[in-house]
Amino acid sequence: MSLSDFISIRDLSVAQIERLLDLACHVKADPAAYAGALKGKTLAMIFEKPSLRTRVTFDVGMEQLGGHSLYLSPDEIRLGRRESVHDVAKNLERMVRAIMIRTFAHEIVVEMAEHAAIPVINGLTDFSHPCQALADYLTMLEIKGRVTGLKVAFVGDGNNVAHSLMFAGALLGAHARVATPAGYEPDRAALLWAIRHSVGAGGSCIASNDPVQAVTDADVVYTDVWASMGQEAEAEKRSRNFAPYQVNAGLFARAKPDAIFMHCLPAHRGEEVTADVIDSPRSVVFQQAENRLHPRRRFCWNC
């Protein structure tokens, strides 16, 4: 399988996603078999937004494949201010083998990919979080043994995580249910794309303002923070608007008895989720976090 840029889950075919998940399972089971695959190759990592899991998993993934990662902080680049996206792309393409960028505006990643003659990986934008979605569905596959037919309920903000969860679910035949407060729904174009593509895979995608309806009989219950990085000024307002969407024991009980709880982390216990849910035996958040490593290694291997 050959990959170039990875900007969105929508860039992949069903066969490519399935192949990625299958190879991620193999790499996870026997990492030593892939050691040295990236010997002498360097991944530039541009962080406009800081992250624990993105930083560690890309660093470790490159090291385990015999390559090297180079961390570039916001102060070192000041992307679009000190230096244009075009010039950063043209410089890095002559020095490294691939670029991972974690930033705010999705257009920055798109522009970077347009100008760079090397692969560009989206580590996160305000619109999508494709690497997270791969880790999420890898976790579901490990625990449930399948993705097709699973009812995946996302409760909270119709944000980048919700978008990528919908995109991957649509292609893999899951039934995505997204419940948000009014005014915080997923991007309409993203929702329509997921609805349209889910039909061919035997799945479905529904967005509503009813968390109970979304969670009832779900196989997976997923949530995210109410105020993401860059939304701190809205935190108080969001806290009021999202309070009825807290994943607590009462709401989680409406899911199937063997349902699992997922969260992309970091989590705020007592806000979007209660401790008795996220710290319960049915929570798989740390397995989910670990699984961000294995698709990373597969993507880096293709760089």
N, C-alpha and C positions, 0 to 999 in steps of 0.2 A: 504494500500500500504506500502510495506517495502523497504527502501532504505538503502544501506550501503555507500560506497564511491561515491562521485560525482566529477569525474575528467574531464569529457567531456560530452557534450550533446549526443555524440555518445553512451554513456553508457546506455541511456534510450530508452525504446521502445516508439512507438507512443502513446500507451495507457497510459504509465506513464507520458509523457509530458502533455497530455490532462488532466489527473487526477490532476497533479500538478497545472496547470493553473486554473482548476475549483476550487480546494481547496484554491488556493491563492485568488480567487475572494470572497469566503466565509469568509476567515480570514480577508480580507480587509473590508468587509461589517460589520462584527461583531467580532472584536478582543476580546471583553470581554468573548465571549463564549469559547475561547481557553486559557484564563488566567490560570496559574497554571499547564499547560501541562508539563512544564520542571522544576517543583519545585525541588530544590536540585541538579540540573545538571549544569555542567560548560562546556563552550566551550572555548578552547584555540585558540587564534587568533595570528598567526605568520605573521608579516608584514616585509618582506624583501623590499617591495615597499610600501610607504605610500599611503593613500587614504582617501578622505573625505567620499564618499558615502559608500564604503565597510565597513569602521570602524563604521560609525553611524548606518547603517542598520542592521549589525550583532549585535551591542550593543543593539539597541532598540528592535530588534526582540527577543533576548534572554530575555530581561527585561519584555517585554509584555507577554511572555510565562511563566514567573515566574522563569526563570533560571538566570545564571550569566555568563558573558563573561570576559575573562582574556586577556588583550592586552600584547603581547610579541614583543618588538621592535628588530630591527636588532642588536643593540649593546648588548642586553641581551642574545641573542642566538649565533649570528655569525655562522649561520648554515653552516656546512661543513668545518669550520675553527676552531672555539673553540671546537665544538662538532659535531660528525657525524650525518647525517640524521637518521641513524639507532638508535643511542643512544637517540636522542631527541624523536623519535617515541616511543621507549620502555619505556622511562621515563613518557611521557605524557599519555600513555595508562593506567597507573596505578593511575593517578591523576585527569583526566578529562573525560568527556563523549564523546567528539568529538574534532576534530582539523580542523580549517579553516586556510589555508595557501595562502598567496598572495606573489608571488615570480617571479623570472625571468625565469629560465629554467624549462620547462615542466617536465623534467625528475626528478626534485626534488620532485614534487607532487606525481608522480608515485612511486618513491622510498619510500616516506613517507607512502603512502597507502599500499605498500607491507609489510612494517615492523610493522605498527600500527595495533593493534587488535580492534581498534575503528574506527568509520567513519571519513573519511578525505574529506573535501570539498575544491575544487579549487576556491579560491577567485580571481585568475587571474594568468596566466603565459604568456610568450611570444607567446605561440602557441594558447591558447584558453581562453575564458572568458565566461564560461557557465552560471554563475548566471546572467550576463548582458543580455545574449540572452533570458533567461526566462522572465526577466523584459520587454525586448523589445516586445516579442510576446504577453505578457499579455497586454501591452499598445495597441498594434494593435487590439487585441481581444475586448478590451473595446471600442475603438473608431470606428472600422470598423464592429464589430459584428461577425467577422470571420477572419481566417488566410488563409484557403484553397483558392487558386486562386488569392491571392493578389500578385501584382508585387512589389517586394521590391528591390530598387536600392541602392547599397552602392557605394559611390564615394570616392576614396582616396587610402589609403595604404591597401594592402591585408594582414592585420595583424590578431591578435588574435580575435578582435571583428568581423571582416569579416568572419573568419573561423566559429565561433560559430553561427553567423547569418545564414550562409549557411547550417550548420548542422541541426539546428532547422527547418529552412525553408524547407529543403529537406524532413524531417520526417513529417512535417505538411501540405505539399502540396502547399507551396508558390512558386512563380517564382522569384528566386534570380538572380539579375543582378549586377555583381561586375565590376566596371571600375577603373583601376589603370594605372599609368604611366608604361611604359616598364621597366622591372626590379624589379617592386614592386608587382607583381602578387601574389595571394594566393599560399600557399604551394600546389604543384601539387597533392600530395597524398590526401590532404584535399579536393581539388576541385573534384578529381575523385570520392572520397567517396560520396560527395554531389550530383554529377551528377547521380551516380548509384542508390542512395537511393531515389532520388526525383522522379524517374520514377514510382515506385510502389505507390507513394502517389498522383500522378497526377500533380506534380509540375515540376520544371525544375531549372537548375542552369547554368548560362553562365558567363564566365569571358572574359573581353575584355579590350582594351585600349581606348575605346570611351565613354566618359561620357554622351554625348548627346544621343547616342543610348540606354545607360543603363537607363537614366532618362525618356525618352519619354514614356508617358502614364503610368508612375509609380503611384502606390497608396501610396507608402512610399519612401521618399528620405532620406538617412542616410549618415552621414560622421563622421570622427574622426580626431583627431589632426594629423598633418603631421609627427611630430617627437615625438615619445612616450618616456616615462621615460627610460633613458639609451641610447637614441639616440641623445643626445644634440650635440655631436660633428658633427653630420650629418645635423644639422638644416638648415644651409645656403644652402647646396646642395639640400636638400629636398624641401626647399622653392622655388627654381628655377624649379625643376622637377615637383612639384605638382601644380604650379600656374594655369595651364589650367584646373585643376580639382576642383577649388573653386566652392562651391555651392553658387551661387549668384542669384539675381532675374531673370536674363536671363535664366540660366540653370533650375532653379526651375519651371519656367513658362512652361517648356516642359512636366512636369508631369501633371497628371489629375487635374482638377480644385479643387477637394476636397482632393488632396494629402496632407499628413502630413509630417512635417520635424522632423527628429530624430537625436540625437547626444548623445553619452554615457557620455560626459563631463569628464574633464573640456574642455571648448571651447575657441578658440582663434579667436575672432571676427576680421575680416579683413584678416584672413589667410584662413583656410579651409572653412569658412562660413562667409557671410556678416551679419551685424547686422540686415538689413531689412528682412532677412530670419529667423534667429534664434529668433528674438524678435517679429515676426509676429504672428497673431492669429492662424496660421496654424502650428506653432511650438508647439510640445508637450514634449519638453525636460525635463521639471520639473515634469510633470506627469510620464514620463519615469523614472526619478531619484527616485521618491517616490516609484514606483513599484518595485524597487530593494529590498524593505523591505519585501513585502508580500510572494514571493517565498522563501526568506531567512527563514521566520518564519516556513514555511511548511517543509523545509529541516531540520531545527534545531529540529522541533517536532519529526522527524523520527530518530534523533540521539539517 
